Amino acid sequence: MNLIGNIIWLLFGGLATALEYITAGLVLCLTIIGIPFGLQCFKMAVLMLFPFGREVKNSSQVVGCLSVPLNIIWIICAGFWIAITHLFFGILLAITIIGLPFAKQHFKLMHLSFMPFGKEII
């Protein structure tokens, strides 16, 4: 079931959005300051490609003292708007019965895109 969901997800926007995250990550990695943010874009691109069958959890590794300020910068610059977009599409898809599994994936992506530092994809 995860394979079918991932294929449908890729065909209806997952691939295009993952390419956007990869492009944003490459641009952010051009500067030393942007590298941590670019790595988070790559993390979201991987989840955007194949969201079915994966979980987003708090990292069990020591994250360090910089995760809180980096998450605050992320929220101010991009995270809030990305999370609102995933919330909108999740609610829109949750209205239909067929869209419920895809709404669940958008809510998972919303959780990651709001505060990506200190999270891992399993």
Secondary structure, 3 states (H helix, E strand, C coil): CHHHHHHHHHHHHHHHHHHHHHHHHHHHCCCCCCHHHHHHHHHHHHHHHCCCCCCEEECCCCCCCCHHHHHHHHHHHHHHHHHHHHHHHHHHHHCCCCCHHHHHHHHHHHHHHHCCCCEEEC
